[in-house]
Amino acid sequence: MRTKITAAVAGAALLTLGLSVPSAAAVAEPPVYQATLVRTYDAFDANQGVAVDKKYFYVVDNRSVTKHDRASGEPLLQFVSDSGGPIIHMDSGVVAGDKIYSAHSNYDDSPMTSSIEVYDTRTMRHVATHSLGIDRGSLTWLDRHDGAWWAGFANYDVVPDGQTSPYGETYNTQVVKMDDHFRVIEAWTIPKAILDRFKPMSNSGGSWGPDGRLWLTGHDLGEAYVMTLPAAGAELNWVATVELPGVEGQGIAWDRSGPRPTLWTIKRSTKQALVFSVPFASIKTPANTAWHVNGPGGFQK
């Protein structure tokens, strides 16, 4: 209802000024760019996501994280949780300093609970945990950017086995900014047009790019959505879509460790980690033209 009211008010304003009102069909989606696959690695547990640093990459599965050598691709060490243990469903990870921070939840049990699980990159031992309890949804990704933690809380239209209601409903998916103690200090929604692509699943991956923009992925599609924070309001701005050939959704990670940043993903069906070159420098962020200030004699009535 809020969208319809806003559109109506905007349309009335345009008609008052003697301008035509664009139809919904005339509103174009952001431009589409193409990523280029530059390397693949065999990764036997490529199921949920990937994290990366200068010398290694780390493949994330529900209950395991495997450390691989970047030069050879060989697996070196693996953290594994017992099937009856407290670690149930890790979705992605990010390297910050000498630690891997993994987004973890009890998907698809109810009520939704989430935690952040921490591993030492050298030994792959579990070294810390931070429980988020019952929160905004199911934690699916985590990243460190601009002195803060950023995360995605997914909700789903899918109805889990044995239940009668959707698992939170996809439109309730949120991106949040957290302080050093993982307390939420701001939150944003994702544009409905993107959430419609995610349905019946949700936002699976997120990583801040070298361009200072947030890149998001869904559960199934081979494309990333380039987002910026809004100048006002609670919805992220959709700047561009980047096609990732062969990708089947899931977690992503920008490698920001070298002079040529690359975007890392996984491919479940072939059990691989994929590395892409992305034309991020060609993507332009549109200028904000959502408002203006009127002076005397030009007030809108």
WOMO-V582710 format. One record per pair of residues at least 12 apart in sequence whose ideal C-beta (glycine too) atoms are under 7 Angstrom apart, sorted by sequence separation. I is the first residue (numbers start at 0). GAP is how many residues later the second one is. D is the distance in Angstrom with one decimal. If there is no record, write none. Layout:
<<I	GAP	D> <I	GAP	D>>
//
This chain:
<<47	12	4.7> <55	12	6.2> <65	12	4.4> <89	12	4.7> <90	12	4.9> <103	12	6.8> <116	12	5.5> <138	12	6.1> <139	12	4.9> <154	12	6.8> <155	12	5.7> <156	12	6.0> <174	12	7.0> <204	12	3.8> <226	12	6.5> <251	12	6.6> <45	13	5.2> <47	13	5.7> <55	13	6.3> <56	13	5.8> <89	13	6.8> <102	13	6.8> <103	13	4.9> <154	13	3.0> <156	13	4.7> <173	13	5.1> <174	13	5.0> <189	13	6.3> <202	13	5.8> <203	13	5.8> <212	13	5.3> <213	13	4.5> <224	13	6.1> <225	13	4.6> <251	13	5.2> <261	13	5.1> <262	13	4.6> <44	14	5.6> <46	14	4.4> <47	14	6.5> <55	14	5.9> <63	14	5.9> <64	14	4.8> <89	14	4.9> <90	14	6.9> <101	14	7.0> <114	14	5.8> <115	14	4.4> <138	14	6.0> <139	14	4.5> <154	14	5.4> <155	14	5.9> <173	14	6.8> <203	14	5.9> <212	14	6.3> <225	14	4.3> <261	14	6.2> <46	15	6.7> <54	15	5.8> <63	15	6.2> <88	15	6.6> <100	15	5.7> <101	15	4.6> <114	15	6.3> <137	15	6.7> <154	15	5.9> <173	15	6.2> <174	15	6.6> <202	15	6.3> <203	15	4.7> <212	15	5.4> <249	15	6.9> <250	15	6.9> <261	15	6.1> <262	15	5.0> <42	16	4.5> <44	16	4.1> <63	16	4.7> <88	16	5.3> <114	16	4.7> <136	16	3.6> <137	16	4.9> <224	16	5.8> <225	16	6.4> <249	16	5.5> <62	17	6.4> <86	17	6.3> <88	17	6.5> <100	17	5.6> <114	17	5.9> <135	17	4.0> <136	17	5.3> <154	17	4.0> <172	17	5.8> <200	17	6.4> <201	17	6.4> <62	18	4.2> <87	18	5.2> <88	18	4.4> <99	18	7.0> <113	18	4.4> <134	18	6.5> <136	18	4.4> <154	18	5.0> <200	18	3.5> <222	18	5.4> <223	18	4.7> <246	18	5.0> <249	18	6.7> <44	19	5.6> <98	19	5.3> <99	19	4.4> <153	19	5.4> <200	19	6.4> <222	19	6.5> <247	19	5.8> <98	20	6.7> <112	20	6.1> <152	20	6.8> <197	20	4.1> <222	20	5.2> <223	20	6.0> <246	20	6.3> <247	20	5.5> <44	21	5.6> <98	21	6.5> <99	21	5.8> <112	21	5.6> <113	21	5.8> <152	21	4.9> <196	21	6.2> <197	21	6.5> <221	21	6.4> <222	21	6.0> <243	21	6.1> <245	21	6.0> <247	21	6.2> <97	22	6.7> <98	22	6.4> <111	22	6.5> <172	22	6.3> <221	22	4.7> <97	23	5.2> <110	23	5.0> <151	23	5.5> <152	23	6.5> <221	23	6.4> <62	24	5.5> <97	24	6.6> <113	24	6.2> <170	24	5.8> <196	24	6.1> <221	24	6.4> <42	25	6.7> <111	25	5.8> <113	25	3.5> <149	25	6.9> <150	25	5.3> <169	25	5.2> <221	25	3.8> <94	26	6.4> <111	26	4.9> <115	26	6.3> <189	26	6.9> <212	26	6.4> <221	26	6.5> <40	27	6.6> <61	27	5.2> <89	27	6.8> <149	27	5.6> <150	27	6.3> <246	27	6.5> <61	28	6.0> <64	28	6.4> <169	28	5.9> <219	28	6.2> <220	28	5.6> <223	28	6.6> <245	28	6.8> <147	29	5.3> <148	29	4.2> <169	29	5.1> <172	29	5.1> <219	29	4.3> <59	30	5.3> <86	30	6.3> <147	30	6.4> <169	30	6.7> <172	30	5.2> <218	30	4.5> <41	31	6.3> <106	31	5.1> <136	31	5.3> <147	31	6.6> <174	31	6.9> <193	31	5.4> <217	31	5.0> <218	31	6.9> <40	32	4.2> <59	32	5.9> <169	32	5.4> <216	32	5.8> <243	32	6.1> <59	33	4.9> <104	33	4.2> <148	33	6.1> <216	33	6.8> <104	34	5.2> <57	35	5.9> <64	35	6.4> <103	35	6.7> <136	35	6.4> <216	35	5.2> <102	36	4.5> <136	36	6.5> <241	36	5.9> <64	37	6.6> <102	37	5.5> <136	37	6.7> <214	37	6.5> <102	38	5.2> <135	38	5.3> <102	39	4.7> <214	39	7.0> <78	40	5.7> <100	41	5.3> <47	42	6.1> <48	42	6.1> <50	42	3.8> <52	42	4.4> <57	42	5.7> <59	42	6.4> <156	42	5.3> <157	42	4.4> <47	43	5.2> <48	43	3.3> <50	43	5.4> <51	43	6.6> <156	43	3.8> <157	43	6.4> <239	43	4.7> <47	44	6.3> <48	44	6.1> <50	44	5.1> <155	44	6.3> <190	44	6.1> <193	44	6.4> <209	44	6.6> <238	44	6.3> <78	45	4.6> <155	45	5.8> <188	45	5.8> <190	45	6.7> <203	45	5.7> <204	45	6.1> <206	45	5.1> <208	45	5.2> <77	46	6.6> <155	46	5.1> <187	46	5.7> <188	46	4.9> <189	46	5.9> <203	46	5.2> <204	46	4.1> <206	46	5.3> <207	46	6.7> <209	46	5.7> <238	46	5.4> <76	47	4.3> <78	47	6.4> <154	47	5.9> <187	47	6.4> <190	47	5.0> <203	47	6.0> <204	47	4.1> <206	47	4.6> <91	48	6.4> <93	48	5.5> <95	48	4.5> <102	48	6.8> <153	48	3.6> <187	48	4.9> <50	49	5.6> <90	49	4.3> <91	49	4.5> <93	49	5.1> <153	49	5.2> <90	50	6.5> <93	50	6.4> <131	50	6.9> <151	51	4.8> <209	51	4.1> <107	52	4.2> <129	52	5.3> <109	53	6.7> <64	54	6.1> <151	54	4.9> <111	56	6.4> <149	56	6.9> <66	57	5.6> <225	57	5.9> <227	57	5.7> <230	57	5.0> <149	58	6.8> <64	59	6.8> <107	59	5.8> <174	61	6.4> <139	63	6.2> <142	63	6.1> <144	63	3.9> <139	64	5.3> <140	64	5.3> <142	64	5.4> <140	65	4.2> <142	65	5.5> <115	66	6.3> <52	68	6.8> <210	69	4.4> <209	70	6.4> <210	70	7.0> <208	71	5.6> <210	72	6.8> <140	110	6.0> <90	113	6.5> <91	113	5.9> <48	156	6.3> <91	159	3.2> <93	159	6.4> <90	160	6.1> <28	164	6.9> <59	191	6.5> <48	201	5.7> <49	201	6.3> <51	201	5.0> <47	202	6.1> <48	202	2.2> <50	202	5.2> <47	203	5.8> <49	203	5.4> <51	203	4.7> <53	203	4.0> <52	204	5.8> <53	204	6.8> <32	207	5.9> <34	207	5.4> <56	207	6.6> <58	207	6.8> <29	208	5.3> <34	208	6.5> <36	208	6.1> <29	209	5.7> <30	209	5.4> <31	209	4.8> <32	209	4.7> <33	209	5.2> <34	209	5.1> <36	209	6.8> <29	210	4.8> <29	211	6.2> <31	211	6.4> <51	212	5.1> <49	214	5.0> <58	214	6.0> <49	215	6.7> <49	216	5.3> <56	216	6.0> <48	217	6.4> <45	220	4.1> <45	221	6.6> <46	221	5.8> <45	222	6.4> <42	223	6.9> <49	223	5.3> <37	224	6.8> <45	225	4.9> <45	226	5.8> <43	227	5.5> <45	227	5.8> <34	228	6.6> <42	228	5.9> <41	229	6.7> <42	229	5.9> <41	230	6.1> <42	230	4.6> <40	231	6.3> <39	232	5.1> <40	232	4.4> <39	234	5.6> <38	236	4.3> <36	237	6.1> <37	237	5.3> <37	238	6.5> <36	239	5.8> <37	239	5.1> <35	240	6.4> <34	241	4.1> <35	241	4.6> <34	242	6.7> <34	243	4.6> <32	246	5.4> <32	249	6.7> <32	250	6.4> <12	287	6.5>>
//
